[in-house]
């Protein structure tokens, strides 16, 4: 009854709708100007990854002759056609918004110009900058019989140049734009405000210095996007680290999937590039504006324009942790729930730091998925090993686009004497847990931290996540079993309080939904609120449809991809789906089940996707303390009332703003105020 193609949305088209919601923030006139610019950059970066992974994968399916359809009834070729239509509209919208923002920036005395548009003093400065800084790094590459077309790295910006000399036919050269230099160059002393020139424009203006004896006829910027998905034989890889490092080298020269090129009336250079990269016309994007606008992210930090940015938010320290010298004493007494970025990530760093020097701590075990470039957590783990603690760290070296960073940290941890596990063959370790084992008198006590987000002190200021400190004995016992499982020593047949993927998380989710169905059928009402990043798992979606048809009220908060369609009569008429897009990236996974009035609340590292439930090591853990349960329920209620940053999905798969008259509710601002109040008054 429910398993029909019309009851599902295509994953890729759903993601594009999400990226459009992100882009819409760039056109929000209530948002500070440089914050609007930031969302243009984010959208561009998101789209790069989409092409490198999702579009590349679909192209491979077409090349291999795979015609299998997805849940929405679309094969790979059909998906690519629809993606092309959606992306082109999205790109047009992006440059339309960017043009508006650039005009507004001029009114704030932030100017982008060409070399020719500079003042006399500016031209003198630029002459010096080009000849002394840029020129030594340029490597013009002629393309002819003795000089074949060079290998150009994924997402590198280049110039293709048409040259003539006397009566000779046109020749072509490639000039890679040096990635080691700033893409946007500030020119000093140009009057009021700031003046910037793009690096590729500078090179274009001085291009004749690279080709003495030739006439430069045309210079066009271009960028190639390549397949960047890592090809790793998970089952056969004897050394996972070596396999990842090998695949990282291959990523730079993967097959071309998109060509972005500056718009030109002449097709000579464009046709040349199409032939070189063996790329179809439908994969070419002619850009009238700036290629790769993710570079504008650097401009959003320009000094002297604080009034064009959000007022800095100071992450709070909750009252129960203020002036605490020993975290273990507090955690032993009660569970501590933290809400990031509204509340500080510092207690988590302090947890590992204190463990690294505490004489009673004998061992630390921790998972690391994405860590920052200058990780305080990793430094504390290294310190712990140097202090003689037994330190075991599971580093997921296949965390997409963080592989190189994680490999570097893993090497440092090993050098310090930590026992490092490079993930698990066949599975990505995505669960977030730190376990500290401390001797207290004649007994050993376990202290645990778990969260919905990564152990990354940088993203903890940008992503919304929840995390929990606990000394619960049953969770502690499960935590030890969890690490034993990852280390390959055992697979528990049952767990006390934790639920772990791939060994039972999907089954538990379906059982929790079934329980709400039983309450609904008994006339006691059934209610589910679930917040996550993505909802794709077909089995879980079918179970939600069943629950809806039986009268269970289901409220979903899904930031990104959602294949479920709400509001279908007899199928999903009791389901609502909303997406919150605001200042912070909504990242936490929260589950609420009414349970006949005896509410259950869980936090998780897992989205409801097949990869999370079947192909990753994930965690679902309960909130035990009643005050914390009520606090999380209140958070969900605030998000469900958001009428400023929320979008509501309609039954055709499109989204509309959740604007309504009456009191304005911006959930992120409300949650910020709540954190501030908790830092003053113990709740």
N, C-alpha and C positions, 0 to 999 in steps of 0.2 A: 504493500500500500504506500509506504513512504519512500521506497528505494526506486525513485524515478528521476530521470535526468533533469526534468524541470524543477526539481526540488533542491538543486545544487548550483552554486556559482563556480565558475572557473577560477582556479587559484591565481593565475597570472593577472587576469582582468581585475580581480578583487584587490590584488596588490597595487595595481595602477590607480585604482580609485583611492586607495589609502595615500599614495604619494601625491595625488591631486589634493587631498585634504591637507596634507602637509604644506603644499604649495599655496593653498588658499590663505595660510597664515601670513604670507608675504604681501597679501593685499588687504590685511586687516589694518584699517586706519587708526584703531585704538592702540596699536602696538608701536613701540618706539622704532624709529626709522632703521637703525642698524640691526635691530632684532628682526625686522622684516627682511632685510638683506640676507641675514643668516639663513632664513628658511628657503630662500632661492638657492643658496649654496648647498644646503642639506638635500634638497630635492634633486639637484644635479648629481651629487655624490651617490644618492640612493639609486638613481637611474643607471649609473655606471655599473654598480654591483648587479643590478637586475639583468643587464645585458651580458655581463661576464659569466653569470651563473645560470640564470633561468632561460634567457633567450639562447645562449650557447647550447644548453642541454636540449632544447626543443629542436634546434638545427641539427644536432647529432642524430636525434630520432628520425628526422626526415631523411637525412643522408643514408641511414641504415635501413630505410624502408619500413620503419615501425609505424603502424597505423592504429595502434591501440587508442581507444578513447578514454578521456578522463571521466570523472563522476558526472560532469555537466554535458557529456556527450560530444566532446570536441577532440579531434586528433591533433597531432603536433602541427601539421600544416595549417589547419583551421585556426589554431591558437595564434600562430605567428601572424596570420593575416589580420586578425582582430587586434593583436598587440600593436601592429604597425599603425593601424588607424588611431588607436588610443594614444600611443606615444607621440605621434605627430601633433595631435591636438594639445597634448600636455606641454610639448616643447614650445609651441606657439604661445600658449598661455604664460609659460615661464618667462619668455623674452618680453612679452607685453607687460607683465608685472615688473620686470627688471627695468624696463624703460621708464616706468612711472617712478620707481625708486630713485633712479639716477637723476631724474629731473628734480626730485625733492632734495637730493643730496647737494645739488648745486645751490639751492636756496640756503643750505647750511654751510656753504663755502667749502664743500668737498668736490673737487673737480677732477675729471678724467679727460685727458687731452692727448694730442699727438705730439711728436717731436716738433713738427712744423708750427704747432700752436703755442709753443713756449715763447717766453720773452727772450730778449737778447742774452741776458745773464743766464737764463735757463738753458739756452742752446749751448752756451759756453760750458756750463756744468755738464750737460749731456755729452758733448764732444769728448770731454775728459773721461766721463764714466764709460762711454762705449770703448774708447781706445785702450783704457787702462784696466777695465774690469771685464767687460763683455768680450771684446775681440779675442783675447788670449784663449778663451774657452770655446770659441766657435770652431766647428769642424765641417766646412762645406764639403759635400760629397757629390761629385759628378756622376751621372748615370750614363754609361756608354758600354761598348763591347768589352772594354778592359776593366770597367768598374761596375759590377752588378749591383742591383738595388740592395741597400743595406738592411739588416734586421733591425727594425724599429721596435722599441720596447712597448709593452702594453700601456696605454693611456699617456704616452709621451707626446708632447706638443712639438710639431715640426713645421717647417716651411718648405713648400715645393716652389721652385724658381724656374721660370722660363727665360732662356738666354739666347742672344744672337751675337754673331761676330761677322761683320762685313756682309757678304752675300751668302754665307753659310746658312744651312737650315738651323732651326731652333734646337737648342740643347736644353737638357733638364738637369737640375741639381737639387739636392735635399740639404737643408740646413736644420739640424736638430736644435731646438731651443733649450739651452742648458737648464736642467732641472735643479742644479745646485745654486742658482741665483734666484732672488725674489721674482716672482711672476709680475708683481705690481711694484713699480719703482716710484718712490716719492722724490720729487724734484724740489730742493730747498729754495727758500727765498723767492717765492712767486707771488708775493702780495698777501692778501688776506686768506686765511684758511689753509687747506692742503691741496696740493696738485700732484696727480699720479699719471704715469705713463706705463702702458703695458710693455713687457719685455719684448714680445714678438713684434710690436710696432716699432720699437727702437731698432731691432735688427733689420726690419724691412726698410726703414729710412736710411740705414747705413749699408745696405746690402751691396752697393757698388764696390765697397772696399774689399769685399770677398772675392770679386770676380773681375780683376783688372784685365782689360782687353776685350771685355764683353759688355753688351748692353743688356741691362735687366729689363725685360719686357713686362713681367708679371710675377707677383709674389702672393701666394695663397697659403694661409695657415691650415693645417689639418691634424687630425688626431685619430688614431686607430684604437678600437677596443677589441680585446682578444678574449678567447675562452680562458677563464682563469680558474675553473673548477679543478681541484687537485685529484689526480687519478692515482689512487692508492689501493693496492691489492691487500685489503684488510686481513684476509685469512692467511695469505701467503707471506706477509711481511714479517721476516724474522726480526728485523730491527726497525721498529716503527719510526724512530727518529730519523734514521737514514732515508727511509722512504719519503717522509715529509720533506726533508731537505732537497731530495732529488726532484720532487714534484714542484717545489717552489721555484727551482731553476727553469722548469718547463713552463710555468705560468707566464713568464715574460715573453715567450714566443709561441703562445697558443694560437690557434686558428682565428683569423679575423672575423668578427661578427658585426661590426659597425664601423662606418667611416663618417666622421664629422669633418666637414670642409667648409671654408669660407665661401660665401656666395660669389659667383662670377658669371658674367655673360658668355664667356668663352668656355667651351667644354673640353678643350685640349688637355689641360692638366688634370681635370677631374677624370676624364676617360683613361688617362695614363695610370692614375692611381687605382681605378677600378680594375684595370687589367693586371696590375702588379699584385694587388691583394686578392685577386680572384673573388671579388665580392659583387653581389648582385645589386642592381640599381635600387631595389627596395630597402637595402641596408645602408643607403647613403642619406645623410642628413645635411643639407646645405643650410648653413647658419649665417643669418644676416648680422647677428650680433657677435658677442664674444664667445669663442669656443671654450668649453669647460668653465662654467661660472662657479664651480666649487671654490675657485681661487679667491672669490670675494669674502670667504670666511676670514681671511687675514685682515681685511679692511674693517671688519666689525670690531676689532680691538684697537682701532686707531686712537692715539692718545689725544685727550683734550675734548672729547665729545661724549662725556658721560651722560649728558642730558638726552642723548639719542639711544641709550641703552636702558635696560631694566635697572632699577635700583638694586644693588647687590643684596641677595638674600643671605642672611647669616644662619647656617644650620645650628639648631638649638641643642643644648645638652639637657635632657629631662632632669627634673628635680632629683629623682632617686639616684642619679649618677653624678650629680654635682659634688665636687670636692671629695670624691671617693678615691681613696688611696689603694684599696685592694678590691678589685672587681669580683674576685672569687667569693669574698664574704657576702657581697650583695646578691650574686647569682645563686648562691647556696640557699638564700632565704626565699627568693621568689623569681619567677620568670621575668625577663626584661624584654619588652617589645620596642623596637626602634623603627621609625618611619623616615626613610631617606627620600629626598635630600632635605626635607624639612627639619629632620633631626640629624645630628652629626654622625659621620662615619668614624670619627675619632675613637669612640669606645671599642670598636672592632679592632682597630690598629693597637690600641692599648691592651686589649685582651691578649694578643699574640706577644706584644712587647713584655707585658708583665710575666707571661708564661716563660719567656726566654730567659728571665733572670731570677724567677722564683725558685728558691732551693727545693721546694716541695714538688715542683713539676718535674716529672720523669720523661714524659713523652708528649709530642704534638703530632697530630695527623691532620692533613688539610688537602682539600681539592682546590685547584686553581684552573679557571677556564680562560678568563680574560683579565690580565693585570695591567696596570699602568706602566708607562715607560720608566718611571722612577718610583717603584713600588715600595712603600713603607712596610707593607705586609711581608714581602719577600726579604727585605733587609732584616726584619725581626726574626724570621725563620732561620736566616743565616746566622744571626747572633745566637739563637737558641742552640744550633748545632755546634757552634764554636764554644758554647758554655757546657757542652757535654750532654745536652738533652738528646733523646732519641727522636729524630725528626723524619717523618715520612710525608712526602709531598706528591700528590698525583697531579701532574701538569698535562693538560690536554693540549698536545702540540698540533692538533687539527682544528683548533678554534679558528674559523675562517677569517682570513686577513689579519689575524693576530699570531700566525704561526711563527714568524721570525722572532717577534718579541718574546714569545713564550719559550722558544728554543734557547735564546740567550739567557733568560732567567733560569731555565732548567740547568744549563751548564754551570752557572754560578752556584746554584744550590748544591749540585754534586760536588763542586770543588770545595765547598764549605763542610762537606761531610754528611749532607742530607741524603736519605734514601729516596731517590726520585723515580717515580713510575711515569713513563711517557704514555699515559692513556691506556686504554684496554683494546686489544685487537678485536676488530669487528664492531666496537661500540665507542661512541664519544661519551666522556664523563662530563655531564652538564650539571649534576647536582652540586649544591654549594654547602659545604660543611667543614667546620674546624672542630677537632676533638682534642681537648687537653686532659691529660691524665695526671692527677696530682695526689701525692701521698699525704694523708692527713691522719696523723697518729698511726694506728694499726690498720687503717683501711685505705683503699684506693678510691678516689672519687673522680667521676668523669664530669667535665664541664664542656658544654656543646654550644656552638654557634651555628645556626642555619639561616639561609636567606633566599629570597627570590632573585637576587641580583648577584653580580660578580664581586670578587674581592678586589675592587678597583677603586682607589680613592679619588680618581679623576672623574669617572662616570658617576660615582656616588653623589656628585654635586649637580648632576644633570638628569639622572634617571630616577624615577620614583620607584622605590622598592621597600619591602618590609623585611626585617630580620629579627631573629629571636635568640636570646641567651637563655639557657636552661641547664639545670643540674638534675633534671628528672631521671631517676634510676632506670626506668624502662627505656626511655629514649637513649640514655647512655649505653645500655646493653645493645640496643639496635645499632647505635653508631659504630660500636666495635665490629659488629657483624657486617655493617656496610663497608667498612674499610677492608675487612677480611675478604669480602666478595670481590672488591675491586682488585685486590692483590692476587686473586685467583685461588684462594685457599678454600673457599666454601661458597655455596649458594643456599642460604637459609630456606627452609621449607615454610617458615612462617615468621612474621614480624610482630613485635609487641605493639608499637604505636606508629612506627614509620611505614610508609608505603613506598616501594622502590620499583622503578621501571628499569629494564623491561620485564621484570618478574612480578607482574600483578597490578600495575598502576591502572591500566585500562579496565581491568576486571573490577577493581575497587570503585572506580568512577561510575561504572555501569550499575554496580550494586547500590551505591549511594543514590543514584537517580531512581532505581527501582524502589528504594525505600520511600522516596517522596511520592511515587506513583501509588504505593499502598496507602499512604495517608490520604491522598486525594480521593481514591476510590472508596475509602472508609468515611468520606465526608468530613475529614479533619483538616483538609487543605494541604496542599503541597507547595513548597516555595523553594526555588533555587536562584541564587545570585552567583554568577561566575565571572571573574575578571581575568583576562589573559591578553597576550599579544596576538595570537593567531588561533583560529578554530578551523581545522581541516579534517580531522580524523572521522572517517565515514561511519564507523561503528558507533562512536559517541554521538555523532549528529543524529543518526537513526534512533538512538535511545532517547535523545532530547525530543525528537519529533513524537515518539511514542508517549513520552511524559506529557507533552503539550496536549495531545489528543485525549489524554485521560484526565485533564483538568489541572495539571501542575503549572503554576505560574513561574515562568523562567525569565529572568532579566540578565542579559549578557552584556558585558562591557568588553568589547574586543577592539583593541587599538588598530590592528592592521588587517591581515587577511581573514576573511570569514566566508566559508563556502556555504554555511547555513543561510537559508532565506526565511526571514520572519514573516508573520502575517498571512500565511497561506491557510485558507479556511479548511478545517478538518485535519490539518497537518501541524502548522506552527502558529496558529492564531493566538496561542497563549505565550508566545515568545516575543520579546523585544530585543533589539540589538542596537547598541550605541557605541560610538567611538569618541574618545576625548583626545583632542590635539591641542596642546598648550605650550607654555614656556618650558616645561619639563617633559621628557619622554616617558610616557606611561609604561612601566615595565613590570610591575608586580603582578603575580598570579595569586588570586584570592578566591576561595570557594566557600560559599555559605549554603548550608542545608538546614531548613527549618526544623526538621526532625520532630514534627508534632509538637513544637513549642519548646523543645530541649535542644536549642541551636547547636550545630556543629560548624566550626570554622577551621579551614585548613589553608596553609600556605604551600606554595610549590615552586620548584624551579622549572616545571614543565608546562609548555603550551599544549593544547589539545590537537596535536599533529601526529601523524603516523610515525615520523622520525623520532619524536620525543617519547612516544609511548612504546615503540618497538625497537628502536635502533640506538637509544641513548640510555645512560645511567642517570636517572632522575630521582628526585625526592619529593614526596608529599608528606607534610608533617602537621599535626594538629596544634591548635592553640588551646591550651588547657585551662589557664587562669580565666575566671569569669569576667574580670574587669577588662582583660585584654580582648576577650570575645566581644564584649559590648563596644569596645573602642574600634575594633575592625568593622563591626556592623555599622557603626556611625560613619566611618569612612566611606563605606559602600553607599550608604544613604545619601551622603553629600555628593558623591559622583553621579548618582542616579538623578539628582535634582539639578545638575549643572545645566544651565540654559544659556551659556555664553561660549563655552569651548567644546561643547558636545555636538555630535552629529548623530542623527537617527537614520537607521537603514529602513528603507521602504520595501514593500514586497516585490519590487522589480529589481532589487539589488542596488539601486542608487541611494545616495545619502542626502539628507537635508539638515540644515542647521536646527538645533533644538531651541531656537529663540522663542521666548514666551514673555508675555507682559507680566508685570508685577515685580517682585524682588529679584534683583540680579544675583545670580549665583555662579561664580567662577570657582569650581571645585578646588583647583590648585591654590588659589588665594585663600579659600576657607581653610584648607588643610595647613597652610602656612601659619595662619592665625591660631589654629588649634595647637600647633607645636610651640608657638610662642607662649601660649597660656600654660601649657604643661611644664614649661621651663621655670615658670613662676609659682604655680600652684600644683601640689602633688595631687594626682587624681587616682 
